[in-house]
Amino acid sequence: MMVPLEVRIRIEETSIYSCGYILIRNKSDLSRSAYDYIQNIKRETGYRNTFIEKVVVNGTEDLTEEVRKIINLQLPTIGDIFW
């Protein structure tokens, strides 16, 4: 299912507004798909310092905090993965 997504981010004092559609299988995929959308923007802009201001799906559902939580997840250490 395709759902509309609106993203407002700030990259080094420059505000960017982007909107488009993301493909999801179910409602639980929303936050992860929005995160991936933002990662594509970061890749295109050179991975500069980025702050997420607002993430809205379907014009009403605010996912800002859920996406920020995904970004702030710490990667496991190598010892945790292999031992």
Biopython code that builds the backbone (N, CA, C, O; Angstrom):
import numpy as np
from Bio.PDB.StructureBuilder import StructureBuilder

atoms = [
    (1, "MET", "N", (0.837, -1.154, 0.000)),
    (1, "MET", "CA", (0.000, 0.000, 0.000)),
    (1, "MET", "C", (0.898, 1.238, 0.000)),
    (1, "MET", "O", (1.904, 1.280, 0.709)),
    (2, "MET", "N", (0.538, 2.232, -0.787)),
    (2, "MET", "CA", (1.275, 3.488, -0.855)),
    (2, "MET", "C", (0.576, 4.516, 0.037)),
    (2, "MET", "O", (-0.636, 4.708, -0.052)),
    (3, "VAL", "N", (1.354, 5.170, 0.895)),
    (3, "VAL", "CA", (0.802, 6.201, 1.772)),
    (3, "VAL", "C", (1.603, 7.489, 1.603)),
    (3, "VAL", "O", (2.816, 7.445, 1.394)),
    (4, "PRO", "N", (0.922, 8.645, 1.695)),
    (4, "PRO", "CA", (1.634, 9.920, 1.557)),
    (4, "PRO", "C", (2.455, 10.231, 2.803)),
    (4, "PRO", "O", (2.030, 9.963, 3.927)),
    (5, "LEU", "N", (3.632, 10.797, 2.585)),
    (5, "LEU", "CA", (4.554, 11.140, 3.662)),
    (5, "LEU", "C", (5.038, 12.570, 3.472)),
    (5, "LEU", "O", (5.398, 12.969, 2.365)),
    (6, "GLU", "N", (5.045, 13.343, 4.562)),
    (6, "GLU", "CA", (5.585, 14.694, 4.568)),
    (6, "GLU", "C", (6.696, 14.737, 5.608)),
    (6, "GLU", "O", (6.507, 14.297, 6.743)),
    (7, "VAL", "N", (7.848, 15.263, 5.225)),
    (7, "VAL", "CA", (9.014, 15.308, 6.109)),
    (7, "VAL", "C", (9.570, 16.724, 6.129)),
    (7, "VAL", "O", (9.757, 17.343, 5.081)),
    (8, "ARG", "N", (9.833, 17.234, 7.336)),
    (8, "ARG", "CA", (10.542, 18.499, 7.515)),
    (8, "ARG", "C", (11.800, 18.209, 8.301)),
    (8, "ARG", "O", (11.741, 17.736, 9.437)),
    (9, "ILE", "N", (12.943, 18.494, 7.690)),
    (9, "ILE", "CA", (14.218, 18.276, 8.369)),
    (9, "ILE", "C", (15.073, 19.532, 8.227)),
    (9, "ILE", "O", (14.843, 20.365, 7.350)),
    (10, "ARG", "N", (16.051, 19.646, 9.098)),
    (10, "ARG", "CA", (16.996, 20.759, 9.035)),
    (10, "ARG", "C", (18.388, 20.166, 8.883)),
    (10, "ARG", "O", (18.847, 19.383, 9.715)),
    (11, "ILE", "N", (19.045, 20.557, 7.801)),
    (11, "ILE", "CA", (20.402, 20.091, 7.528)),
    (11, "ILE", "C", (21.320, 21.297, 7.564)),
    (11, "ILE", "O", (21.304, 22.140, 6.667)),
    (12, "GLU", "N", (22.126, 21.365, 8.622)),
    (12, "GLU", "CA", (23.079, 22.475, 8.804)),
    (12, "GLU", "C", (22.447, 23.830, 8.515)),
    (12, "GLU", "O", (22.874, 24.535, 7.601)),
    (13, "GLU", "N", (21.436, 24.191, 9.286)),
    (13, "GLU", "CA", (20.764, 25.491, 9.224)),
    (13, "GLU", "C", (19.934, 25.707, 7.962)),
    (13, "GLU", "O", (19.472, 26.824, 7.726)),
    (14, "THR", "N", (19.734, 24.687, 7.155)),
    (14, "THR", "CA", (18.881, 24.785, 5.981)),
    (14, "THR", "C", (17.684, 23.871, 6.184)),
    (14, "THR", "O", (17.844, 22.667, 6.389)),
    (15, "SER", "N", (16.480, 24.441, 6.128)),
    (15, "SER", "CA", (15.271, 23.646, 6.292)),
    (15, "SER", "C", (14.871, 23.034, 4.956)),
    (15, "SER", "O", (14.921, 23.682, 3.911)),
    (16, "ILE", "N", (14.477, 21.779, 5.021)),
    (16, "ILE", "CA", (14.059, 21.058, 3.818)),
    (16, "ILE", "C", (12.685, 20.462, 4.076)),
    (16, "ILE", "O", (12.447, 19.837, 5.110)),
    (17, "TYR", "N", (11.789, 20.664, 3.126)),
    (17, "TYR", "CA", (10.469, 20.054, 3.169)),
    (17, "TYR", "C", (10.396, 19.099, 1.994)),
    (17, "TYR", "O", (10.645, 19.487, 0.853)),
    (18, "SER", "N", (10.060, 17.867, 2.268)),
    (18, "SER", "CA", (9.960, 16.864, 1.211)),
    (18, "SER", "C", (8.672, 16.072, 1.405)),
    (18, "SER", "O", (8.289, 15.753, 2.531)),
    (19, "CYS", "N", (8.025, 15.767, 0.320)),
    (19, "CYS", "CA", (6.836, 14.931, 0.411)),
    (19, "CYS", "C", (6.861, 13.923, -0.729)),
    (19, "CYS", "O", (7.449, 14.154, -1.786)),
    (20, "GLY", "N", (6.216, 12.820, -0.481)),
    (20, "GLY", "CA", (6.170, 11.750, -1.458)),
    (20, "GLY", "C", (5.343, 10.609, -0.928)),
    (20, "GLY", "O", (4.567, 10.777, 0.013)),
    (21, "TYR", "N", (5.503, 9.462, -1.522)),
    (21, "TYR", "CA", (4.767, 8.277, -1.104)),
    (21, "TYR", "C", (5.757, 7.195, -0.701)),
    (21, "TYR", "O", (6.819, 7.045, -1.306)),
    (22, "ILE", "N", (5.389, 6.447, 0.331)),
    (22, "ILE", "CA", (6.207, 5.312, 0.760)),
    (22, "ILE", "C", (5.367, 4.049, 0.640)),
    (22, "ILE", "O", (4.147, 4.074, 0.805)),
    (23, "LEU", "N", (6.032, 2.968, 0.355)),
    (23, "LEU", "CA", (5.380, 1.676, 0.210)),
    (23, "LEU", "C", (5.486, 0.919, 1.532)),
    (23, "LEU", "O", (6.580, 0.737, 2.065)),
    (24, "ILE", "N", (4.343, 0.482, 2.054)),
    (24, "ILE", "CA", (4.335, -0.297, 3.292)),
    (24, "ILE", "C", (3.468, -1.537, 3.100)),
    (24, "ILE", "O", (2.559, -1.555, 2.270)),
    (25, "ARG", "N", (3.767, -2.573, 3.881)),
    (25, "ARG", "CA", (2.943, -3.793, 3.861)),
    (25, "ARG", "C", (1.831, -3.720, 4.902)),
    (25, "ARG", "O", (0.700, -4.144, 4.666)),
    (26, "ASN", "N", (2.191, -3.168, 6.066)),
    (26, "ASN", "CA", (1.203, -3.005, 7.136)),
    (26, "ASN", "C", (1.554, -1.779, 7.954)),
    (26, "ASN", "O", (2.597, -1.160, 7.744)),
    (27, "LYS", "N", (0.692, -1.434, 8.877)),
    (27, "LYS", "CA", (0.857, -0.203, 9.653)),
    (27, "LYS", "C", (2.141, -0.190, 10.481)),
    (27, "LYS", "O", (2.686, 0.881, 10.752)),
    (28, "SER", "N", (2.627, -1.348, 10.880)),
    (28, "SER", "CA", (3.845, -1.395, 11.696)),
    (28, "SER", "C", (5.098, -1.003, 10.891)),
    (28, "SER", "O", (6.142, -0.725, 11.482)),
    (29, "ASP", "N", (5.007, -0.979, 9.580)),
    (29, "ASP", "CA", (6.137, -0.593, 8.723)),
    (29, "ASP", "C", (6.279, 0.923, 8.555)),
    (29, "ASP", "O", (7.265, 1.382, 7.978)),
    (30, "LEU", "N", (5.319, 1.702, 9.044)),
    (30, "LEU", "CA", (5.314, 3.142, 8.794)),
    (30, "LEU", "C", (6.586, 3.838, 9.268)),
    (30, "LEU", "O", (7.235, 4.543, 8.495)),
    (31, "SER", "N", (6.940, 3.645, 10.528)),
    (31, "SER", "CA", (8.103, 4.347, 11.093)),
    (31, "SER", "C", (9.384, 3.966, 10.370)),
    (31, "SER", "O", (10.200, 4.831, 10.055)),
    (32, "ARG", "N", (9.564, 2.691, 10.108)),
    (32, "ARG", "CA", (10.788, 2.221, 9.445)),
    (32, "ARG", "C", (10.872, 2.745, 8.005)),
    (32, "ARG", "O", (11.948, 3.126, 7.544)),
    (33, "SER", "N", (9.754, 2.763, 7.307)),
    (33, "SER", "CA", (9.750, 3.273, 5.935)),
    (33, "SER", "C", (10.021, 4.776, 5.908)),
    (33, "SER", "O", (10.716, 5.266, 5.017)),
    (34, "ALA", "N", (9.474, 5.511, 6.883)),
    (34, "ALA", "CA", (9.743, 6.944, 6.980)),
    (34, "ALA", "C", (11.224, 7.181, 7.283)),
    (34, "ALA", "O", (11.835, 8.093, 6.726)),
    (35, "TYR", "N", (11.796, 6.365, 8.159)),
    (35, "TYR", "CA", (13.227, 6.438, 8.471)),
    (35, "TYR", "C", (14.061, 6.214, 7.205)),
    (35, "TYR", "O", (15.009, 6.954, 6.946)),
    (36, "ASP", "N", (13.709, 5.200, 6.424)),
    (36, "ASP", "CA", (14.431, 4.919, 5.183)),
    (36, "ASP", "C", (14.336, 6.088, 4.199)),
    (36, "ASP", "O", (15.305, 6.402, 3.507)),
    (37, "TYR", "N", (13.175, 6.722, 4.140)),
    (37, "TYR", "CA", (12.968, 7.886, 3.280)),
    (37, "TYR", "C", (13.926, 9.012, 3.678)),
    (37, "TYR", "O", (14.544, 9.645, 2.822)),
    (38, "ILE", "N", (14.041, 9.253, 4.989)),
    (38, "ILE", "CA", (14.940, 10.294, 5.493)),
    (38, "ILE", "C", (16.397, 9.924, 5.233)),
    (38, "ILE", "O", (17.211, 10.789, 4.909)),
    (39, "GLN", "N", (16.726, 8.646, 5.372)),
    (39, "GLN", "CA", (18.099, 8.205, 5.089)),
    (39, "GLN", "C", (18.460, 8.456, 3.630)),
    (39, "GLN", "O", (19.606, 8.795, 3.334)),
    (40, "ASN", "N", (17.509, 8.297, 2.712)),
    (40, "ASN", "CA", (17.774, 8.595, 1.301)),
    (40, "ASN", "C", (18.079, 10.078, 1.106)),
    (40, "ASN", "O", (18.964, 10.436, 0.329)),
    (41, "ILE", "N", (17.345, 10.939, 1.813)),
    (41, "ILE", "CA", (17.625, 12.377, 1.736)),
    (41, "ILE", "C", (19.021, 12.666, 2.275)),
    (41, "ILE", "O", (19.777, 13.432, 1.677)),
    (42, "LYS", "N", (19.360, 12.051, 3.406)),
    (42, "LYS", "CA", (20.694, 12.259, 3.987)),
    (42, "LYS", "C", (21.791, 11.793, 3.038)),
    (42, "LYS", "O", (22.822, 12.454, 2.913)),
    (43, "ARG", "N", (21.581, 10.670, 2.374)),
    (43, "ARG", "CA", (22.573, 10.161, 1.431)),
    (43, "ARG", "C", (22.768, 11.156, 0.282)),
    (43, "ARG", "O", (23.896, 11.400, -0.147)),
    (44, "GLU", "N", (21.662, 11.731, -0.215)),
    (44, "GLU", "CA", (21.742, 12.680, -1.326)),
    (44, "GLU", "C", (22.408, 13.989, -0.926)),
    (44, "GLU", "O", (22.972, 14.677, -1.777)),
    (45, "THR", "N", (22.352, 14.345, 0.353)),
    (45, "THR", "CA", (22.924, 15.607, 0.815)),
    (45, "THR", "C", (24.275, 15.431, 1.490)),
    (45, "THR", "O", (24.794, 16.387, 2.066)),
    (46, "GLY", "N", (24.846, 14.271, 1.440)),
    (46, "GLY", "CA", (26.198, 14.054, 1.939)),
    (46, "GLY", "C", (26.303, 13.733, 3.418)),
    (46, "GLY", "O", (27.347, 13.975, 4.024)),
    (47, "TYR", "N", (25.259, 13.198, 4.009)),
    (47, "TYR", "CA", (25.260, 12.774, 5.422)),
    (47, "TYR", "C", (25.688, 13.883, 6.371)),
    (47, "TYR", "O", (26.387, 13.626, 7.352)),
    (48, "ARG", "N", (25.280, 15.096, 6.092)),
    (48, "ARG", "CA", (25.608, 16.203, 6.979)),
    (48, "ARG", "C", (24.732, 16.159, 8.230)),
    (48, "ARG", "O", (23.789, 15.371, 8.303)),
    (49, "ASN", "N", (25.045, 17.008, 9.214)),
    (49, "ASN", "CA", (24.311, 17.060, 10.463)),
    (49, "ASN", "C", (22.832, 17.335, 10.186)),
    (49, "ASN", "O", (22.493, 18.360, 9.595)),
    (50, "THR", "N", (21.953, 16.425, 10.609)),
    (50, "THR", "CA", (20.538, 16.483, 10.272)),
    (50, "THR", "C", (19.678, 16.413, 11.529)),
    (50, "THR", "O", (19.933, 15.602, 12.419)),
    (51, "PHE", "N", (18.656, 17.271, 11.597)),
    (51, "PHE", "CA", (17.688, 17.255, 12.690)),
    (51, "PHE", "C", (16.297, 17.082, 12.098)),
    (51, "PHE", "O", (15.904, 17.821, 11.195)),
    (52, "ILE", "N", (15.552, 16.105, 12.607)),
    (52, "ILE", "CA", (14.200, 15.843, 12.124)),
    (52, "ILE", "C", (13.233, 16.748, 12.872)),
    (52, "ILE", "O", (13.110, 16.663, 14.093)),
    (53, "GLU", "N", (12.544, 17.619, 12.130)),
    (53, "GLU", "CA", (11.572, 18.518, 12.743)),
    (53, "GLU", "C", (10.180, 17.905, 12.781)),
    (53, "GLU", "O", (9.498, 17.999, 13.801)),
    (54, "LYS", "N", (9.743, 17.279, 11.695)),
    (54, "LYS", "CA", (8.387, 16.751, 11.634)),
    (54, "LYS", "C", (8.295, 15.640, 10.600)),
    (54, "LYS", "O", (8.854, 15.747, 9.509)),
    (55, "VAL", "N", (7.582, 14.565, 10.953)),
    (55, "VAL", "CA", (7.293, 13.466, 10.036)),
    (55, "VAL", "C", (5.803, 13.170, 10.160)),
    (55, "VAL", "O", (5.328, 12.794, 11.231)),
    (56, "VAL", "N", (5.066, 13.340, 9.063)),
    (56, "VAL", "CA", (3.613, 13.157, 9.086)),
    (56, "VAL", "C", (3.211, 12.210, 7.962)),
    (56, "VAL", "O", (3.647, 12.356, 6.820)),
    (57, "VAL", "N", (2.370, 11.236, 8.309)),
    (57, "VAL", "CA", (1.856, 10.270, 7.341)),
    (57, "VAL", "C", (0.353, 10.481, 7.201)),
    (57, "VAL", "O", (-0.333, 10.749, 8.187)),
    (58, "ASN", "N", (-0.149, 10.362, 6.002)),
    (58, "ASN", "CA", (-1.574, 10.524, 5.696)),
    (58, "ASN", "C", (-2.104, 11.897, 6.093)),
    (58, "ASN", "O", (-3.309, 12.056, 6.289)),
    (59, "GLY", "N", (-1.234, 12.881, 6.213)),
    (59, "GLY", "CA", (-1.658, 14.226, 6.528)),
    (59, "GLY", "C", (-2.023, 14.473, 7.982)),
    (59, "GLY", "O", (-2.206, 15.625, 8.375)),
    (60, "THR", "N", (-2.135, 13.425, 8.794)),
    (60, "THR", "CA", (-2.574, 13.611, 10.177)),
    (60, "THR", "C", (-1.737, 12.864, 11.205)),
    (60, "THR", "O", (-1.608, 13.334, 12.335)),
    (61, "GLU", "N", (-1.174, 11.737, 10.859)),
    (61, "GLU", "CA", (-0.486, 10.886, 11.830)),
    (61, "GLU", "C", (0.969, 11.319, 11.993)),
    (61, "GLU", "O", (1.765, 11.206, 11.061)),
    (62, "ASP", "N", (1.309, 11.813, 13.174)),
    (62, "ASP", "CA", (2.646, 12.308, 13.472)),
    (62, "ASP", "C", (3.546, 11.158, 13.915)),
    (62, "ASP", "O", (3.268, 10.500, 14.918)),
    (63, "LEU", "N", (4.622, 10.915, 13.171)),
    (63, "LEU", "CA", (5.566, 9.835, 13.480)),
    (63, "LEU", "C", (6.928, 10.366, 13.908)),
    (63, "LEU", "O", (7.901, 9.613, 13.940)),
    (64, "THR", "N", (7.009, 11.621, 14.230)),
    (64, "THR", "CA", (8.294, 12.256, 14.520)),
    (64, "THR", "C", (9.058, 11.523, 15.621)),
    (64, "THR", "O", (10.227, 11.182, 15.438)),
    (65, "GLU", "N", (8.421, 11.280, 16.745)),
    (65, "GLU", "CA", (9.106, 10.645, 17.871)),
    (65, "GLU", "C", (9.518, 9.207, 17.558)),
    (65, "GLU", "O", (10.598, 8.777, 17.961)),
    (66, "GLU", "N", (8.668, 8.453, 16.841)),
    (66, "GLU", "CA", (9.015, 7.073, 16.503)),
    (66, "GLU", "C", (10.240, 7.010, 15.598)),
    (66, "GLU", "O", (11.097, 6.143, 15.766)),
    (67, "VAL", "N", (10.321, 7.936, 14.634)),
    (67, "VAL", "CA", (11.471, 7.962, 13.725)),
    (67, "VAL", "C", (12.725, 8.393, 14.479)),
    (67, "VAL", "O", (13.803, 7.847, 14.243)),
    (68, "ARG", "N", (12.600, 9.358, 15.375)),
    (68, "ARG", "CA", (13.749, 9.774, 16.176)),
    (68, "ARG", "C", (14.271, 8.628, 17.036)),
    (68, "ARG", "O", (15.481, 8.500, 17.225)),
    (69, "LYS", "N", (13.375, 7.794, 17.560)),
    (69, "LYS", "CA", (13.796, 6.643, 18.362)),
    (69, "LYS", "C", (14.602, 5.658, 17.522)),
    (69, "LYS", "O", (15.591, 5.098, 17.996)),
    (70, "ILE", "N", (14.184, 5.448, 16.282)),
    (70, "ILE", "CA", (14.924, 4.541, 15.392)),
    (70, "ILE", "C", (16.323, 5.084, 15.140)),
    (70, "ILE", "O", (17.293, 4.326, 15.157)),
    (71, "ILE", "N", (16.437, 6.383, 14.908)),
    (71, "ILE", "CA", (17.729, 7.004, 14.642)),
    (71, "ILE", "C", (18.643, 6.909, 15.853)),
    (71, "ILE", "O", (19.851, 6.726, 15.706)),
    (72, "ASN", "N", (18.076, 7.031, 17.047)),
    (72, "ASN", "CA", (18.881, 7.026, 18.268)),
    (72, "ASN", "C", (19.216, 5.626, 18.785)),
    (72, "ASN", "O", (19.915, 5.504, 19.791)),
    (73, "LEU", "N", (18.741, 4.577, 18.131)),
    (73, "LEU", "CA", (19.096, 3.220, 18.553)),
    (73, "LEU", "C", (20.600, 3.026, 18.419)),
    (73, "LEU", "O", (21.203, 3.425, 17.423)),
    (74, "GLN", "N", (21.185, 2.421, 19.415)),
    (74, "GLN", "CA", (22.620, 2.168, 19.348)),
    (74, "GLN", "C", (22.872, 0.842, 18.648)),
    (74, "GLN", "O", (22.157, -0.138, 18.855)),
    (75, "LEU", "N", (23.884, 0.837, 17.834)),
    (75, "LEU", "CA", (24.269, -0.394, 17.164)),
    (75, "LEU", "C", (24.931, -1.333, 18.189)),
    (75, "LEU", "O", (25.644, -0.867, 19.078)),
    (76, "PRO", "N", (24.700, -2.637, 18.073)),
    (76, "PRO", "CA", (25.340, -3.561, 18.993)),
    (76, "PRO", "C", (26.846, -3.603, 18.744)),
    (76, "PRO", "O", (27.310, -3.408, 17.621)),
    (77, "THR", "N", (27.579, -3.855, 19.787)),
    (77, "THR", "CA", (29.031, -3.966, 19.639)),
    (77, "THR", "C", (29.361, -5.290, 18.960)),
    (77, "THR", "O", (28.534, -6.202, 18.926)),
    (78, "ILE", "N", (30.549, -5.389, 18.432)),
    (78, "ILE", "CA", (30.978, -6.596, 17.731)),
    (78, "ILE", "C", (30.969, -7.796, 18.663)),
    (78, "ILE", "O", (30.669, -8.910, 18.234)),
    (79, "GLY", "N", (31.298, -7.580, 19.954)),
    (79, "GLY", "CA", (31.287, -8.663, 20.926)),
    (79, "GLY", "C", (29.889, -9.208, 21.165)),
    (79, "GLY", "O", (29.721, -10.408, 21.384)),
    (80, "ASP", "N", (28.883, -8.341, 21.126)),
    (80, "ASP", "CA", (27.509, -8.772, 21.310)),
    (80, "ASP", "C", (26.998, -9.594, 20.129)),
    (80, "ASP", "O", (26.132, -10.455, 20.283)),
    (81, "ILE", "N", (27.538, -9.319, 18.972)),
    (81, "ILE", "CA", (27.071, -10.010, 17.764)),
    (81, "ILE", "C", (27.670, -11.410, 17.665)),
    (81, "ILE", "O", (26.953, -12.359, 17.350)),
    (82, "PHE", "N", (28.947, -11.557, 17.921)),
    (82, "PHE", "CA", (29.615, -12.810, 17.645)),
    (82, "PHE", "C", (29.820, -13.711, 18.860)),
    (82, "PHE", "O", (30.229, -14.858, 18.679)),
    (83, "TRP", "N", (29.564, -13.266, 20.066)),
    (83, "TRP", "CA", (29.846, -14.132, 21.217)),
    (83, "TRP", "C", (28.597, -14.509, 21.905)),
    (83, "TRP", "O", (28.634, -15.236, 22.898)),
]
sb = StructureBuilder()
sb.init_structure("model")
sb.init_model(0)
sb.init_chain("A")
sb.init_seg("    ")
for serial, (resi, resn, name, xyz) in enumerate(atoms, 1):
    if name == "N":
        sb.init_residue(resn, " ", resi, " ")
    sb.init_atom(name, np.array(xyz, "f"), 0.0, 1.0, " ", f" {name:<3s}", serial, name[0])
structure = sb.get_structure()
